[in-house]
Amino acid sequence: MEQKSTQDYLKAVYSLAKNGDKVSTTQISQKLEVAPASVTEMLKKLSEDGYVNYSPYHGSTLTDKGLQEAQKIARKHRLLEKFLSDVLHIGKDKVHTEACRMEHALSDEAEESLCRFLKHPDICSDDGKTIPACDLPFSNCEECMRLHSQGLEEVGKRKEHLVALSELKAGQTGKIGFIRGGHTVLQRLLDMGLTPGTKVTLIRAAPFEGPIEVFVRGSKLAIGRGIASKVFVDTHTSELKPE
Amino acid sequence: MPFNQTNKKINHKNSKHITIALAGNANVGKSVIFNQLTGSNQIIGNWPGKTVDRAEGTLHFEDYDITVIDLPGIYSFSTFSMEELVSRDYIALEKPDVVINVVDASVLERNLFFTLQLLEMQAPMVLCLNQIDVAKNKGMIIDKDKLQEALGIPVVFATATRGEGIYEVIKEAVKVAEHKPKPKNLRYRKELEEKIEQVKHSIEKENLQLQYPARWLAIKLLEGDSEITKVITEKSKALVDSAKMAARELQASCQEPCFSVIASERYALASSIAASALQQSEIWSTFSDKLEWLTTHRVLGYFTSAGVIAGLLLWTFFVGNGLSNLISNGLSIIRPVDPALSVSQPILSIILNGIWGGFNAGLTLIIPFVIPFYLLLAIVEDSGILTRVAFMMDSAMHKIGLHGKALIPIILGYGCNVPAIHACKIMETRRERLLAAFAITFAPCSARTIVLFGMVGLFVGVQWALLLYLVDIAVIFALGRIAMKAVPGKSTGLIMEMSSFKMPSLKVVVKQTWARTKSIIYVVFPIYIVGSALVQALYFFDVLTPISNVLSPLTVWWLGLPVAAGILFILGTVRKELIILGAVAIFGSTNLALFFTPIQLVVMALVAMLYIPCISTVAILGKEFGWKATAVITAANIATALLIGGITFRVLTLFSS
């Protein structure tokens, strides 16, 4: 039970935090339907374990370690939701609770197979949220499919921790680490200079899930939110200095 | 090749003929250079069998007769779009004597990516660094010699909007065409280069008899380019297989698909060349930063966007109205349709009311509205403001399966649907072009606006006319959503370059306005004149009354209109204003309130706005999308008009009783 609630908390903070905003204890207690006192207690514990930055009365944010853990569980959750609703046609009302129960038991290997089976989906059909990137060491999905078809099992893990371009804050820079999607999307992005390893800075994001404007290779590009959520960047490499 | 048939071969004595192609990304000022070079000697048409614009012009320079081809603005030679295919086939197969690669100096790196692809094709080239002024304003200093040396081709600085550098460009181009210097072979990373060489050797051994350079073919095979793979499979299946093998090996060592490795390599090279030739100095906040803030702010941006669109329409309406009155009052030769003639003197009526009347209607109704609209649009477009409006409106456009860029043709549709449907080419896929064109067929063009204000605004009230305008926008939105669900396929997302703000050049704006207006004159005027004469003839021979009687269950019972409405709707298919002119002719008075109730006027105008795209629109739809799609769009228009018209009639009757 202990581990399950850690993951649930991290997931709650992750889904509540928009653009890196701090999440209040009240928000978490409402989301998880737990008493605020227990939330505070749990946040302190998570803070000790290095998952969240917790300061009383100011709210909490995820640390890198926490974010990584939260993305992992959110990825499993959203993939499961997609599978349950699109493949098994389970009713919308049941999908979320069902996925909540299953996510903790889903192994990494099963998660990877599920992703390939669903043809590397980018958004969850239940709530339209971006499915975080996997932690396989590929810069695109074609490579994953190719190696899998050759029966390669041990491919190791990605070293960098990636976030979707659409989730960057204004002024934040990241290095492209992974692009999700098939040939056409990839080709379009490559042609516009969004090749793996390229530095991209978010200038602004239009409201209402509108496009984002980025600075890349000395010019500005507008990229629709849908495509931007297929591009994953590493915001922590040492090469990156604020520009 | 078919292109050659259209090439105008002028043979002055002792003069030599050369062909120059202009190639480059979108929005780099290629068309401006094209216009500077060729002036009025232009032929604008389509590439054979393709719905891609083809602009060709001629000029005489020193001892040379030069044909200039303006290729479409593209970012790459992958076969993502028709434009890319047309351009690369032209350069590879037609082999122009020289290619002028027009480059936006302020975004050097991105532009050089395309330059490298041109170099791969081993075309004789001149690099024209355009918009040098914009680059300077951004604090960029470019070292011409370094760039020249790195690329191995002549480089010329230009600011085309001011005519600077045009002479030098053409001079260099002629020199290259004359001496055909062998372009330097730029090399990529060793791993990739080895594979390219390997495939190139097998290609050379096979002796394929293809027009394309071997190295370029090798790169395309490695990229897995579908067109080239198809062409070579026909010649040698083994070659394709060995290339595939090489690509797989490269993919395994780089852990990336081969096309991605190659694109990355090109960008890496472009980046290092740009870095070596470019000096960036500090820039300070400028006017354009403020404009950027105003147009893309999360709240203000929407007001600005709405203001731009509303301003464009209001400006068109008021200036258009003024101009229209000025022309019709100022020129006494222009005479309104005389209904009395239709009855007494058929031949004279066909000539005067039909042919001459059609011409006058074009002159007084279309030109005054279309010119101010296109003028302001060109300014908004050229300055870079429209790009920001498209950026802000992207999420709204997604609701109808389109993205922000589609806003540009749809706004054009408010002027006239014909060029708007033509402009749908800026969209990436056929599905998006079709969805945008469908939305445009409901956009209240200037002709529909005239019907709306002439019937409802004048006799019922301006607020009612504005209300119907809003209804129309709601209809565009609702039907766009239905169409999005009905047309199979997925929406592609927006990827658009946010070009820098610039002061629009008067010359460019005027040229663009005139080009658009001209295309309307050519398409619309003949249809006006013929259609108008035909209608007069039909009217005289009394063909219309039986048809209108057949239609009466729809017009009288369902829509609650007079029987004559059937005739008017038939007239309106030629052009929507004929509904008003026809009503005047039939009832013999300009005071329509005498013959229609206010409800009838509202329903009539509403149905008139929606019921069918006019003949010119149908013609361009057919040309761009085929007759099947056109039939479906037309049927959807008629069904919508009948549905909404019938409901409006019943609702209004209920409320007024």
Interface residues (C-beta under 8 A of the other chain):
Chain A: P137 F138 S139 N140 E142 E143 R146 H183 T184 L186 Q187 R188 L189 L190 D191 M192 G193 T195 P196 G197 T198 R204 A206 P207 F208 E209 G210 P211 E213 R217 G218 S219 K220 L221 A222 I223 G224 R225 G226 I227 A228
Chain B: Y75 S76 S78 F80 S106 V107 L108 E109 R110 F113 Q251 Q255 E256 P257 F259 S260 A263 S264 Y267 A268 S271 A274 T296 R298 G301 T387 A390 F391 M392 D394 S395 A396 H398 H403 G404 S491 T492 G493 L494 I495 M496 E497 M498 S500
